[in-house]
Amino acid sequence: MELCDIPAYELSLLLRQRQISAEEVTRACLERIDAVDGRSGALDAGSLTPEDEQKVHAFITITRERALNQARAVDQKLAAGDDPGLLAGIPFTAKDIFCVRGTPSTAASRILANYTAPYTATPVARMEAAGAVMLGKVNLDEFTYGSSNESSAFQPAPRNPWNPAHVPGGSSGGSTSSVAAGEAALSLGTDTAGSIRQPAAFCGVVGVKPTYGRVSRYGLIAFGSSLDCPGPVARNVVDAALMLQVIAGADPRDSTAANVPVPDYLAQLEGGVKGLRIGLSPDYFRIAFPDPQTGEYREQPLPVDIETPVLRAAEVLASLGAEIVEDVPMPNTRYGIPAYFVISRVEAASNLHRYDGVKYGYRTQQPIDDLTKLYRQTRNEGFGLQPKLRILMGMYVSAAQYSAQYYQRALRVRTLIRRDFEQAFDRSRKHRLDALLTPTTPTTAFKMGAVYGDSVLMQYADQLTVPANHAGIPGLSLPGGLDADRLPVGIQLLGPDFSEDVLLRIGRAYELATQTEDWRKVKPMVLR
Amino acid sequence: MSDSIDRDTFDHLVGLAALELDQQQADYLLRELNNQLKAIRELAAIPLDENVPASLHGVPYASAVSPELRADVWRPHPNPEEIIAQAPATRDGYIVVPDIPHTTLE
């Protein structure tokens, strides 16, 4: 096994035993990037070549020298016998929605293409302080607005390492594809409606959406400020726990970062699932979406390839001593997307007003003699279609004459979605769940171009993940198997506020129990 | 609920959003807005009694877990030139913009 394919926790043991050096690990990752990534995302990239279609294209910016310098510093600390930090020498990528001082921080948008961050986001700063080595900034949907990465202004967009004809999911698609392809052991993503968990499912890796407030948002380029959660992408649950340990916790720079003690995730990780109550809900085994022609809602069961791994996981967990609780009602699940269409757009429109061609970022090159025209022309040229769509919808549904029927109503529906979870997890009620076990996504990774452009269908890719964002609760997506086309299927665990330790413990139990299964031996196509 | 966004409303929104669109973009965006509204319309059918308040966020901000606000103390940035240098046009430490049009408030 090459160094770049070794998971983070094992790497950290080998590094501490001085069997390998951080510089060797970093070089192995950079070599893997050179072998499989192809050209990095760029503006005005021209048309795709046949070679482009075989590559991963996870990156926008590769910070090669910076990474090697960080690795050498770790090696010096190890040589001197100093404590190099929990993530010492572990290579990671950061979604290019995080500001990192001195690096381009683009949000995959033309409007920030020339922006160099003057400060570093808290989760990145914490990882680097713990000795992690940042290899670069990875691609995403423009401003995170999508579930496929195709909307990035920086093309070629990332592709799925399991089959480059398919999308990696999104919006943290560069994060999950870089981890799946062995380019990095860890990645820092964000999840607003499923943007860590959905691409983690599509790329066969582990993704954690922490509780809202568990991880600071300082330095994150904002989308939906009441929903955005930074979180780990990793190749297994141990690594995800290790990374969450480092990035979680209160931060004086983010007043929503909760003052809740961070448990020792690793110490409890292999505590097993005996006695835990894990629920299954019929409301997570069907999807409801509007018919593109009529607008009428249609409900249909999930594909068998999606359902089977979840039911099998329930059997595995039951055999390990968990109690499986069936028929848990989560009746408001289906309203997650309609409510999200409203709430996220209002927050996005508000957050996008700051881009004006005046303070930083792109300014139109047209000769313009009037500030209002400068704003309009800059925003027209700088934003792609998806940000424009979100701004317009956000302004419409929050306008004074429509707010009561749309925005205020969506916020009340959000309360209902939260109540579903509160009732399922309530110790004094019938179900008393420690976690809910669900599929992560309604489908496996779709083909490039199959959905992009249809903004409604694309949003419904998040149907099973978005309720956790409305409710603020944590979610974990785990690889659960492969479908008939050998594309990964994800399974999801959802739990009460700040129960990441329990979710990780369940995930680890499942991972250990299925470690030798045949599907785990299959490698992504780009590595075969 | 209103049925759909018509072209006049759309043009008004585009102005408020400080955008300027070509015809092809406008056609796509108007179509997608109205398709999204069809999905949003499902909210209207949900029974909501008076006991359902709005949630601005999911996790409650209990005072026990909300961090104290920072003291409101002025701290100079160590290098303001670095911040100003991000602006597309500057002169003598000021950000340069074209003329600000005068408007009369109604």
Interface residues (C-beta under 8 A of the other chain):
Chain A: Y115 T116 P118 T211 Y212 G213 S226 A250 D251 P252 S255 T256 A257 A258 N259 V260 F289 P290 P292 G295 Y297 N332 R334 Y335 I337 P338 A339 F341 V342 A349 H353 D356 G357 V358 K359 Y360 G361 Y362 R363 I368 D369 D370 L371 T372 K373 L374 Y375 R376 Q377 R379 N380 F383 L385 K388 L389 I391 L392 M393 M395 Y396 V397 Y402 Q405 Y406 Q408 R409 A410 L411 R412 V413 R414 T415 L416 R418 G453 D454 S455 V456 Q459 N469 H470 A471 G472 I473 D497
Chain B: M1 S2 I5 T9 F10 L13 V14 L16 A17 A18 L19 E20 L21 Q25 Y28 L29 E32 L33 N35 Q36 K38 A39 I40 R41 E42 L43 A44 I46 L48 V52 P53 A54 S55 L56 H57 G58 V59 Y61 A64 V65 S66 P67 L69 R70 E82 I83 Q86 A87 P88 A89 I95 V97 P98 D99 I100 P101
